[in-house]
């Protein structure tokens, strides 16, 4: 009888070599569909149980909660729940940074306002503090080793917390993940603090695996460098062709320099399981990776399982049978959050999946309990029915906004209550097309790491021109296009 569970795949030779590599510093370059998560899962378990007398942690990190949860669930299924008992863990890199700042505060290496050592770290200030459109963004800075509040003048106005509210919240021990990063970015420039961090890593962690390393920014790469200096076993996993987060500060161009300077050994996962049985997709992937000319066959939304584009606007402006999973009304935070809840109702009923920004929308509206969302659902469904029935947009919005104000803690300004006509009109066209069937639409960023049988790609003129010339992996727009074109198991179409 086989020792493998149904559906379990025996590792390929290149996966075995990557998993069992004895090198302390290892970089694994993983092509699309090559089993990156499988190898990460296996390598985590191998290190977790290899040295049972060493009680330091084996840690795996990624940059998003969804990616982290995927690795965590795989590890738990493969190695059992006990593999993740403390101190071993799989978390976001932000969690590691939070722990690092807490350590520096606890040992008096840094000093928080009011002497606080325990912090409440928020995803965002939304729904926690009132915001206003101002030029000065409140930030945390350092005065010696003391953390202080400050502000940075921006080129254009943004929705920021008022400085006095920010200072008060910081004094109470609250901040965001971005604020933690602000502090550490400055602190790690100080030689004595860097030495403390090296000691902290050396005494608490023995193995660190970093998923999607090309999403790392300068701070992240600096932390990896300090972990390497501390003697940790470090595994970095990624693909330079799939680096998409330059707009968030990622510095993929700096990863090769780090690998070279620290002497990382290199392993590659080139064999893709995604395109087996599809000569068309195999050929397309090979052309793209070789920077050769490529042409996509044309198709319609009804021919594919999903439609991808580099921007949400391209999806909303496309065939109304495409339902994008995020809204981007050019209005305010309240309108965007409410429209997201409307979109979520439609997406859940049509595809059985949530809108992309549902969590942010709930946070913006202060909906912390699932019961509140359930109580709002009849109002959301009623609004969708009225939209489908060609009801007046202003009347539909006024009633829905009133329900939101009554049932949630938000108090939107009068400008925030204005009817988002374009967003509602977009939803109406999708409701009209729903009778003939809808196809989910998402951006390349949301599609990263996922796969479908047949994928439609919404191309801009620049995309078509890039494909004619051959893609350049140093161009982020080209990398986004590459990600979109390598999601299909069988066929990619231009729609």
Beta strands, then each sheet from edge to edge (+ up, - down):
strand 1: 25-30
strand 2: 57-62
strand 3: 89-92
strand 4: 120-122
strand 5: 131-143
strand 6: 146-161
strand 7: 174-176
strand 8: 205-210
strand 9: 233-238
strand 10: 265-269
strand 11: 297-298
strand 12: 306-309
strand 13: 322-324
strand 14: 439-443
strand 15: 452-457
strand 16: 488-494
sheet 1: 3+ 2+ 8+ 9+ 1+ 10+
sheet 2: 4+ 7+
sheet 3: 5+ 6-
sheet 4: 11+ 16+ 15+ 12+ 14+ 13+
end
